[in-house]
């Protein structure tokens, strides 16, 4: 063979064939033979009638295009031995320009022969169509090829061959190669789409399966397989009868009588797992199915979906509980939820309502136990900030070395022991309300920093470099005389005027004794319900002890006393003997109270108090109301409540 055939492959262009797939597909044909005339024959058989170039021109294009005679179709490549053929085929695959059809001569001395060439090609290219050519009449050749397992995509033809034979074989094999490659691409795209769909169905959290019209399972996602215990079992091996048996073992109709609310009003079919065959726990499922219809509107199966609604039920019940607690919380801290009808408390209510809608800084003053935090929470839950957080910080209970960190937070490594970043109370209260309780105990060194926060509404963590803006409502509370602390130099005067912009003083319980019976009734109802007891009254002796005691611990002490009495009481009425000993010297000395003392309900105690007040005031409603420490309108309302207006 002449030298040019051992260099880069030559290219030929053929006439337009009628096969549609070859217009834009792969039409690269490789001729492998050690005889130059074979290459000439293929160029002549697969190309138009053109002038053959001389051997010197073979380094250029093997066939030049003749204007108007043909259109390009086949691209011919040439090799004169097996090694060169393997190199061309390998480079074509690597450059994404594979060879579609290869004609390989069976005998190509010296070097490797055609059979060995096919063997090597098949190691890296299983797609190429191969036609073995031979001029010999070796009858054992087909058996050799078969024994070598080289029959895959392999044809066998004998020389000499006709134009029509080569044209038809080339056209058919090139068409076959392109169709198979397109099918392979479609299968890959289908596999990718199937993988994405499968991942999507597995990610839904629902158990999804498809059955054909006979009930056979043809598709199932992971949860469906796990739900029925089919993981690791081939779907083809599961019969409809086996599937039906698994359903009957795994599921049952649920009893929903214990489920509260309208969660299932819109649901259709519910089933419950039985916990059989190692299921972790019983779960409630919503089951639905839909038919699968082909393009001719024929039902070819149905899709079944199981959705675990156990968590949804828990979430709905949790939401209901949160709504109940929020309602209870708002009721507890609403204006109507505050107990007390004395003039002192009426003044407190009026001031609270005036300040609730604004963000003015409030100072709540009062003795310990008067309910300063209760008033602060009522401010919050009756203000536009009620959806935000309420954060309370008691300066009297926090060590001086930690209070700055509690208020403003700190960065990691700001001081010894600061192993992590800490968010302070001001940041936690952002968009809500912060209560700085017992502000009179705030260290003097921190008072200036607090003043700056109140003025600028910015804080800076310990060890931090950038200021942090906070949107907060500030309420302060104290049981100390801040004016005296200012005069003694223990409290900054500028901070005092800042926090005392709107002061509210809560009177001690000894100055509003008329509220004791109402508070006692309120606490009896609260703790009787909590302890699941039926207590609806208090004896006259017990009420007299409550009314005559000075209550140094104020409302908190009264609440603790009632809680103790409800816990100890075995009847329906609170007796004096169940009250704390400090309320009566007789009880403290261990003497039994007078058993002849009449037992009065709280309602009767209030009625008698109204009667005595009116009698002492000669039925003058104004003077009676003043004596009771309540408003005239309040007295009229209570008289109407007890049907005493005519009396």
C-alpha positions in Angstrom: 0.0 0.0 0.0 1.2 3.5 -0.8 2.6 5.7 2.0 -0.3 8.2 2.1 -2.6 5.5 3.5 -0.5 5.3 6.7 -0.9 9.0 7.4 -4.0 10.8 8.6 -7.3 9.3 7.2 -8.7 10.6 4.0 -12.2 11.7 3.6 -14.8 11.1 0.9 -18.2 12.6 0.2 -21.0 10.7 -1.4 -24.2 11.3 -3.2 -27.3 12.1 -1.1 -29.1 8.9 -0.1 -32.8 8.9 0.6 -32.4 7.7 4.2 -33.6 10.6 6.5 -31.5 9.5 9.5 -28.2 10.0 7.6 -28.9 13.7 6.8 -27.8 14.8 10.3 -26.5 11.6 11.8 -23.1 9.8 11.9 -22.0 8.8 8.4 -18.3 8.0 9.2 -17.2 4.8 7.4 -13.7 3.2 8.0 -12.1 1.0 5.4 -9.3 -1.3 6.8 -7.3 -3.1 4.1 -3.7 -3.4 2.9 -4.6 -3.1 -0.7 -5.0 0.4 -2.2 -7.4 -0.7 -4.9 -9.9 -1.8 -2.2 -10.0 1.8 -0.9 -10.5 3.0 -4.5 -13.3 0.6 -5.0 -15.1 1.8 -1.8 -14.7 5.5 -2.9 -16.1 4.6 -6.3 -19.0 2.5 -4.9 -20.0 5.0 -2.2 -19.3 8.3 -4.1 -20.4 9.9 -7.3 -18.4 9.4 -10.5 -15.5 11.8 -10.2 -11.9 12.1 -11.4 -9.6 10.1 -9.2 -6.6 12.1 -7.9 -3.1 11.0 -8.3 -1.1 9.3 -5.5 0.7 12.6 -4.9 -2.7 14.3 -4.1 -3.7 11.7 -1.5 -2.3 13.8 1.3 -5.1 16.2 0.4 -8.8 15.3 0.4 -9.3 11.8 -1.0 -12.2 13.0 -3.1 -12.8 16.6 -4.1 -16.4 17.8 -4.4 -17.7 18.1 -7.9 -20.0 21.1 -8.2 -23.6 20.2 -8.7 -23.0 16.4 -9.0 -23.7 15.3 -5.5 -24.3 16.3 -1.9 -22.1 15.1 1.0 -23.2 12.0 2.8 -20.7 9.4 3.8 -17.3 10.4 5.3 -14.7 7.8 4.4 -11.7 7.1 6.6 -8.9 4.7 5.6 -6.4 2.5 7.4 -4.0 -0.1 5.9 -3.6 -2.3 9.0 -5.2 -3.3 12.3 -3.1 -1.1 14.6 -3.9 2.0 12.6 -7.6 1.0 12.5 -7.8 0.7 16.3 -6.1 4.1 16.7 -8.6 5.8 14.4 -11.6 4.2 16.1 -10.3 5.0 19.6 -9.6 8.6 18.7 -13.0 9.0 17.1 -14.7 7.9 20.3 -12.6 10.2 22.5 -13.3 13.2 20.3 -17.0 12.4 20.2 -16.8 11.6 16.4 -17.2 7.8 16.5 -17.1 5.5 13.5 -20.5 4.1 12.5 -19.3 1.2 10.2 -15.9 -0.5 9.7 -15.0 -2.7 6.8 -12.1 -4.9 8.0 -10.1 -7.3 5.8 -9.5 -10.7 7.5 -5.9 -11.1 6.3 -3.5 -8.1 6.6 0.1 -9.4 6.8 2.3 -8.3 8.5 1.0 -7.4 11.9 -2.3 -8.2 13.4 -5.0 -9.8 11.2 -8.7 -8.8 11.0 -9.9 -11.2 13.7 -7.4 -9.8 16.2 -8.3 -6.2 15.1 -12.0 -7.0 15.8 -11.1 -8.4 19.2 -9.2 -5.3 20.2 -11.9 -2.9 18.8 -14.6 -4.7 20.8 -12.6 -4.0 24.0 -13.4 -0.3 23.8 -16.2 0.0 21.3 -19.2 -2.2 21.4 -21.4 0.0 19.2 -19.5 0.1 15.9 -20.9 -2.0 13.1 -18.2 -4.3 11.6 -18.1 -6.1 8.3 -15.4 -8.7 7.8 -14.0 -8.9 4.2 -12.1 -11.8 2.8 -11.1 -13.1 -0.7 -10.3 -16.6 0.7 -12.7 -19.6 0.8 -11.9 -20.5 4.3 -15.0 -22.5 5.4 -14.0 -22.5 9.1 -14.0 -18.7 9.4 -17.6 -18.3 10.5 -17.0 -21.0 13.2 -13.9 -19.2 14.4 -15.7 -15.9 14.6 -18.5 -17.4 16.6 -16.2 -19.2 19.0 -14.4 -16.0 19.7 -17.7 -14.3 20.7 -17.1 -11.7 18.1 -20.5 -12.1 16.3 -21.9 -9.1 18.1 -22.7 -6.5 15.4 -20.6 -8.4 12.8 -21.3 -9.2 9.2 -19.2 -11.4 6.9 -18.8 -10.9 3.1 -16.6 -12.3 0.4 -14.7 -10.5 -2.2 -15.3 -9.5 -4.9 -18.6 -7.6 -4.1 -20.9 -5.5 -6.2 -21.6 -1.8 -6.0 -25.2 -2.4 -4.9 -24.2 -4.9 -2.2 -21.8 -2.4 -0.6 -24.1 0.5 -1.0 -27.0 -1.4 0.6 -24.9 -2.8 3.5 -23.3 0.5 4.2 -26.6 2.4 4.1 -28.4 -0.2 6.3 -25.6 -0.5 8.9 -25.2 3.3 9.1 -28.9 3.7 9.5 -29.0 1.0 12.1 -26.1 2.6 14.1 -27.8 6.0 14.1 -31.1 4.6 15.2 -29.6 2.5 18.0 -27.6 5.5 19.2 -30.7 7.7 19.3 -32.6 4.9 21.1 -29.7 4.8 23.6 -29.9 8.5 24.1 -33.6 8.3 24.6 -33.1 5.5 27.2 -30.5 7.6 29.1 -32.9 10.6 29.1 -35.7 8.3 30.2 -33.5 6.9 33.0 -32.6 10.4 34.1 -36.2 11.5 34.1 -37.2 8.3 35.9 -34.5 8.9 38.5 -35.7 12.4 39.1 -39.3 11.3 39.3 -38.4 8.6 41.7 -36.4 11.0 43.9 -39.3 13.4 43.8 -41.8 10.7 44.8 -39.5 9.5 47.6 -39.1 13.0 48.9 -42.9 13.7 49.2 -43.1 11.7 52.4 -46.2 9.9 51.0 -46.4 6.2 50.1 -47.2 6.0 46.4 -47.8 2.9 44.3 -49.3 2.1 40.9 -51.3 -1.0 40.2 -52.5 -2.3 36.8 -56.1 -3.4 36.1 -55.4 -6.8 37.5 -54.1 -5.4 40.8 -50.5 -6.2 40.2 -48.0 -3.6 41.6 -46.0 -2.1 38.7 -44.4 0.8 40.5 -43.8 1.8 44.2 -41.7 4.4 45.9 -39.6 3.7 49.0 -42.2 4.5 51.6 -44.8 2.3 49.8 -42.4 -0.6 49.8 -41.5 0.0 53.5 -45.1 0.4 54.5 -46.0 -3.0 53.0 -42.8 -4.8 54.0 -41.8 -5.2 50.3 -38.3 -3.7 50.6 -35.8 -5.9 48.7 -38.6 -7.9 46.9 -38.8 -7.7 43.1 -42.2 -6.3 42.1 -42.6 -8.9 39.4 -42.6 -11.6 42.0 -45.5 -10.1 44.0 -48.9 -11.4 43.0 -52.1 -9.5 43.5 -53.3 -12.1 46.0 -50.1 -11.7 48.0 -50.5 -7.9 47.9 -54.1 -8.1 49.1 -53.1 -10.3 52.0 -50.4 -7.9 53.0 -52.9 -5.0 53.0 -55.3 -7.0 55.2 -52.6 -7.7 57.7 -51.1 -4.2 57.7 -54.2 -2.0 57.9 -57.5 -1.8 59.6 -60.3 0.8 59.8 -59.5 3.3 62.6 -61.6 4.4 65.5 -61.7 8.2 65.3 -64.1 8.8 68.2 -61.3 10.1 70.4 -60.1 12.7 67.9 -61.3 16.1 68.7 -62.1 19.0 66.3 -63.0 19.0 62.6 -59.6 17.8 61.3 -61.2 14.9 59.4 -64.2 16.7 58.1 -62.6 17.0 54.6 -61.0 13.6 54.6 -62.2 10.6 52.8 -60.8 7.2 53.6 -58.8 6.6 56.7 -56.8 3.4 57.6 -54.6 2.6 60.6 -51.5 0.4 60.7 -51.8 -2.5 63.1 -48.2 -2.6 64.2 -47.8 -6.1 62.7 -44.6 -7.6 61.4 -42.2 -5.3 63.2 -43.9 -1.9 62.4 -42.5 0.6 64.9 -45.8 2.0 66.0 -49.4 2.4 65.0 -50.0 5.2 62.6 -53.0 6.8 61.0 -53.1 7.2 57.2 -55.3 9.0 54.7 -55.8 6.8 51.7 -56.7 7.9 48.3 -56.7 6.4 44.8 -57.1 7.7 41.2 -57.4 5.9 37.9 -54.6 6.0 35.3 -55.9 6.6 31.7 -54.0 6.2 28.5 -54.3 8.3 25.4 -57.4 6.4 24.2 -59.2 7.0 27.5 -58.8 3.4 28.6 -58.2 2.7 32.3 -54.9 0.9 32.5 -54.5 0.9 36.3 -54.8 3.1 39.4 -52.4 5.1 41.7 -52.8 4.6 45.4 -51.5 7.1 48.0 -51.1 6.7 51.7 -50.4 9.9 53.7 -49.3 9.6 57.3 -51.6 12.1 59.2 -50.4 11.1 62.7 -48.1 14.1 62.8 -50.8 16.4 61.3 -53.1 15.4 64.1 -50.5 16.1 66.7 -49.8 19.4 65.1 -53.5 20.3 65.0 -53.9 19.4 68.6 -50.8 21.3 69.5 -52.1 24.4 67.6 -55.4 24.1 69.5 -53.5 23.9 72.8 -51.4 26.9 71.9 -54.6 28.8 71.0 -56.1 27.8 74.3 -53.1 28.8 76.3 -52.8 32.1 74.4 -56.5 32.8 75.1 -56.0 31.9 78.7 -52.9 34.1 78.9 -54.7 37.1 77.3 -57.7 36.6 79.6 -55.4 36.4 82.7 -53.7 39.6 81.8 -56.6 41.5 80.3 -58.0 44.5 82.1 -61.1 42.4 83.1 -58.8 39.7 84.5 -57.3 42.0 87.1 -59.0 41.6 90.5 -59.8 44.6 92.7 -62.5 47.3 92.9 -61.0 49.6 95.5 -60.4 53.3 94.6 -56.6 52.7 94.7 -56.9 49.9 92.1 -59.3 51.9 90.0 -56.7 54.7 89.7 -54.1 52.1 88.7 -56.4 50.7 86.0 -57.1 54.1 84.6 -53.4 54.9 84.3 -52.6 51.6 82.7 -55.2 52.1 80.0 -53.8 55.5 79.2 -50.3 54.3 78.8 -50.9 50.9 77.2 -51.2 52.1 73.6 -47.9 54.1 73.7 -44.3 53.2 74.1 -43.7 55.5 77.1 -41.3 54.1 79.7 -43.3 53.1 82.8 -42.1 52.9 86.4 -44.3 50.6 88.6 -43.8 51.2 92.3 -45.1 49.1 95.1 -44.2 46.8 98.0 -43.1 43.2 97.3 -46.0 41.0 96.5 -48.3 43.8 95.3 -48.3 42.4 91.7 -45.9 44.6 89.8 -45.0 41.9 87.3 -48.7 41.2 86.8 -49.3 44.8 85.9 -46.3 44.7 83.6 -47.6 41.7 81.7 -51.0 43.3 81.5 -49.3 46.3 79.9 -47.7 44.0 77.3 -50.8 41.9 76.5 -53.0 45.0 76.1 -50.6 46.9 73.8 -49.8 46.7 70.1 -46.7 44.6 71.0 -48.7 41.7 72.4 -47.6 39.4 69.5 -43.9 40.1 70.5 -41.9 38.6 73.4 -42.2 39.6 77.0 -38.9 39.4 78.8 -38.6 39.9 82.6 -35.2 40.5 84.4 -34.9 40.8 88.2 -31.9 42.8 89.1 -32.1 41.8 92.7 -31.6 38.1 92.0 -28.7 38.3 89.5 -25.1 38.5 90.7 -23.5 41.9 90.1 -20.7 40.2 87.9 -23.3 38.7 85.6 -26.0 41.4 85.3 -24.4 43.3 82.4 -24.1 40.1 80.4 -27.8 39.2 81.2 -28.9 42.7 80.1 -26.8 43.2 77.0 -25.2 39.8 76.1 -21.6 39.1 75.3 -19.4 37.8 72.5 -17.4 34.6 72.6 -14.1 35.1 74.4 -15.2 38.5 75.8 -14.1 37.4 79.3 -13.0 34.2 81.2 -15.7 31.6 80.9 -17.4 33.2 77.8 -17.1 30.1 75.6 -20.1 31.0 73.4 -21.9 34.1 72.3 -24.9 35.1 74.5 -27.9 37.1 73.5 -29.0 39.5 76.2 -32.5 40.3 77.5 -32.7 43.5 75.4 -32.1 41.5 72.2 -34.5 38.8 73.2 -37.2 41.4 73.8 -36.8 42.9 70.3 -40.3 44.0 69.0 -41.8 43.2 72.4 -41.6 44.4 76.0 -38.8 44.2 78.6 -39.4 44.4 82.4 -36.4 45.5 84.4 -37.6 44.5 87.9 -36.1 46.0 91.0 -34.2 48.6 89.1 -33.2 50.2 92.3 -30.7 47.2 92.8 -29.0 47.9 89.5 -25.2 48.6 90.1 -24.3 52.2 89.7 -21.7 51.4 87.1 -24.3 50.0 84.8 -26.9 52.8 85.2 -25.1 55.0 82.7 -25.1 52.2 80.1 -28.8 51.6 80.7 -29.5 55.3 80.3 -27.8 55.3 76.9 -29.9 52.2 75.8 -33.1 54.0 76.8 -32.1 57.1 74.9 -30.6 55.6 71.7 -32.5 52.2 71.6 -29.1 50.6 70.8 -27.2 48.0 72.8 -23.6 46.7 72.5 -22.6 43.2 73.6 -19.7 42.8 76.0 -16.7 42.4 73.7 -18.7 43.5 70.7 -17.7 46.2 68.3 -20.9 47.2 66.5 -24.1 48.6 68.1 -27.3 46.6 67.7 -30.6 48.4 67.3 -33.5 47.1 69.4 -37.2 47.9 69.1 -38.6 47.6 72.6 -41.0 48.9 75.2 -39.3 49.4 78.6 -41.1 48.9 81.9 -39.2 49.2 85.2 -40.4 48.3 88.7 -39.1 48.8 92.2 -40.0 48.5 95.8 -37.4 51.1 96.9 -37.6 54.8 97.4 -35.7 56.0 94.3 -35.9 59.7 95.3 -34.0 58.9 98.5 -31.5 56.7 96.6 -30.9 59.7 94.3 -30.3 62.0 97.2 -27.9 59.5 98.7 -26.0 59.2 95.4 -26.9 55.5 95.0 -29.1 56.1 91.9 -28.4 58.4 88.9 -30.7 61.4 88.8 -30.8 61.5 85.0 -31.7 57.8 84.9 -34.5 58.3 87.5 -36.1 61.0 85.4 -35.8 58.8 82.3 -37.5 55.7 83.9 -40.0 57.7 85.9 -41.7 59.3 82.9 -45.0 57.6 83.7 -45.1 56.3 87.4 -47.8 54.0 88.6 -48.0 53.2 92.4 -49.8 50.0 93.4 -51.3 50.3 96.9 -50.5 47.5 99.4 -53.2 45.1 100.3 -53.7 46.5 103.8 -54.8 49.8 102.2 -57.5 48.1 100.1 -59.0 45.5 102.4 -62.3 45.6 100.4 -60.4 43.7 97.6 -59.5 40.8 100.0 -62.8 39.0 99.6 -62.7 39.3 95.8 -59.1 38.1 95.7 -59.8 35.2 98.0 -62.7 34.1 95.8 -60.5 34.4 92.8 -57.7 32.3 94.3 -60.1 29.7 95.7 -61.6 29.1 92.2 -58.1 29.0 90.6 -56.6 26.4 93.0 -59.8 24.4 93.5 -59.9 23.8 89.7 -56.1 23.0 89.6 -56.4 20.5 92.4 -59.7 19.1 91.1 -61.6 20.0 94.3 -65.2 21.2 94.9 -64.8 24.3 97.1 -67.2 27.1 96.6 -67.1 29.1 99.9 -65.2 30.3 102.9 -66.4 30.3 106.6 -67.1 33.5 108.4 -64.3 32.9 110.9 -61.8 32.3 108.0 -63.0 35.5 106.3 -62.6 37.6 109.5 -59.0 36.3 109.8 -58.3 37.3 106.2 -59.8 40.8 106.7 -58.1 41.6 110.0 -54.6 40.5 108.9 -52.2 43.2 107.6 -50.6 41.1 104.9 -47.0 42.3 104.8 -46.4 40.0 101.9 -49.5 41.6 100.1 -51.3 39.7 97.3 -48.6 37.1 97.0 -48.9 36.2 100.6 -52.7 36.0 100.3 -52.5 33.7 97.3 -50.1 31.4 99.1 -52.4 31.3 102.1 -55.4 30.4 99.9 -53.4 27.7 98.0 -52.5 26.1 101.4 -56.1 26.2 102.6 -57.4 24.6 99.4 -54.8 21.9 99.7 -55.7 21.1 103.3 -59.5 21.5 103.0 -61.5 18.3 102.9 -65.0 19.9 102.8 -66.7 22.3 100.5 -65.9 25.5 102.5 -62.5 26.9 103.6 -62.2 26.7 107.4 -60.1 29.0 109.5 -58.0 26.1 110.8 -56.6 25.5 107.3 -55.2 29.1 107.0 -51.6 29.8 107.9 -50.9 30.1 111.7 -49.6 33.6 111.5 -53.1 34.9 110.6 -54.5 34.2 114.2 -52.8 33.9 117.6 -55.3 31.2 118.5 -54.4 29.2 115.4 -50.7 29.8 116.1 -51.1 28.5 119.7 -52.8 25.3 118.4 -56.3 26.2 119.7 -59.2 25.0 117.7 -61.5 27.7 116.3 -65.0 28.1 117.6 -67.1 25.4 116.0 -70.2 27.5 116.5 -69.0 30.1 114.1 -71.4 30.3 111.2 -70.1 29.4 107.7 -70.7 32.1 105.1 -70.2 32.0 101.4 -68.1 34.7 99.7 -71.3 36.0 98.2 -73.0 36.3 101.5 -69.9 38.0 103.0 -70.1 40.6 100.3 -73.8 41.1 100.8 -73.5 41.6 104.5 -70.7 44.1 103.9 -72.9 46.1 101.6 -75.8 46.0 104.1 -73.6 47.2 107.0 -72.1 50.0 104.9 -75.6 51.3 103.8 -76.9 51.0 107.3 -74.0 53.0 108.7 -74.4 55.7 106.0 -78.2 56.0 106.6 -78.8 54.6 103.1 -76.7 57.3 101.5 -75.1 55.5 98.5 -72.3 58.1 98.1 -71.2 57.8 101.7 -71.5 54.0 101.7 -69.4 53.7 98.5 -66.8 56.0 100.1 -66.7 53.9 103.3 -66.3 50.7 101.2 -63.6 52.3 99.1 -65.4 51.8 95.8 -67.0 54.0 93.2 -70.7 55.0 93.5 -71.4 53.2 90.2 -69.7 50.1 91.4 -71.9 50.1 94.6 -75.0 50.4 92.4 -73.8 47.4 90.3 -73.2 45.3 93.4 -76.6 46.2 94.9 -78.3 45.1 91.7 -76.2 41.9 91.7 -77.5 41.0 95.2 -81.1 42.3 94.5 -80.7 44.9 97.3 -81.8 48.0 95.3 -85.4 47.9 96.6 -84.3 47.1 100.1 
